[in-house]
């Protein structure tokens, strides 16, 4: 394993943590568009309907996957530009 790939590991971990925070904030804002009155439902909230719970879970998963992919790809492109090698 070359030095650029080793050096990218901690950077990738920090980017991953940051992307989780960004994705959480983005999801909260998107959910406000879906249901202006309430926070996203918890799966164990008996007062919320199945449809609400499953919609929230699907939206949250999509947002987290999208943000993670964008951040991972951007980080890999930056490493390639700086070092000339693609991180694994």
C-alpha positions as a printed Julia matrix, in Angstrom:
88×3 Matrix{Float64}:
   0.0    0.0    0.0
   1.51   3.33  -0.97
   1.77   6.4    1.22
  -1.09   8.29  -0.46
  -3.52   5.47   0.22
  -2.41   5.18   3.84
  -2.66   8.94   4.3
  -6.17   8.96   2.84
  -7.58   6.54   5.45
  -7.9    9.06   8.32
  -9.04  11.77   5.89
 -11.7    9.41   4.58
 -12.86   8.68   8.11
 -13.19  12.4    8.89
 -15.02  12.99   5.62
 -17.36  10.13   6.48
 -18.18  11.59   9.88
 -18.72  15.02   8.38
 -20.94  13.62   5.67
 -23.1   11.97   8.33
 -23.67  15.31  10.01
 -24.44  17.02   6.7
 -26.81  14.21   5.67
 -28.65  14.44   9.0
 -29.17  18.18   8.61
 -30.27  17.78   5.0
 -32.74  15.05   5.93
 -34.29  17.22   8.65
 -34.79  20.04   6.15
 -36.3   17.7    3.55
 -38.62  16.17   6.12
 -39.95  19.64   6.94
 -41.14  19.78   3.32
 -42.96  16.45   3.77
 -44.52  17.11   7.17
 -44.29  20.73   8.29
 -45.75  20.1   11.74
 -43.66  17.23  13.09
 -40.2   15.77  13.29
 -39.48  12.6   11.37
 -41.25   9.65  12.96
 -39.52   7.05  15.05
 -40.23   3.47  14.0
 -41.54   2.66  17.5
 -43.9    5.63  17.72
 -47.31   3.97  17.92
 -49.07   7.22  17.03
 -47.52   7.38  13.57
 -48.72   5.44  10.55
 -46.71   2.78   8.74
 -46.62   4.94   5.63
 -45.03   7.86   7.5
 -42.43   5.67   9.19
 -41.43   3.87   6.0
 -41.35   7.05   3.93
 -39.09   8.71   6.49
 -36.77   5.68   6.57
 -36.55   5.53   2.77
 -35.87   9.26   2.46
 -33.27   9.17   5.21
 -31.49   6.21   3.63
 -31.46   7.86   0.21
 -30.12  11.14   1.59
 -27.36   9.42   3.57
 -26.33   7.27   0.58
 -26.31  10.26  -1.77
 -24.24  12.46   0.54
 -21.82   9.63   1.34
 -21.26   8.84  -2.33
 -20.73  12.51  -3.19
 -18.25  13.03  -0.37
 -16.36   9.77  -1.04
 -16.1   10.52  -4.74
 -15.0   14.11  -4.15
 -12.35  12.96  -1.69
 -11.02  10.36  -4.11
 -10.87  12.9   -6.96
  -9.0   15.34  -4.71
  -6.48  12.66  -3.73
  -5.92  11.73  -7.37
  -5.33  15.4   -8.27
  -2.85  15.83  -5.42
  -1.0   12.53  -5.65
  -1.73  11.1   -9.09
  -3.11   7.86  -7.6
  -6.66   6.77  -6.89
  -7.28   5.73  -3.26
  -8.78   2.28  -2.66
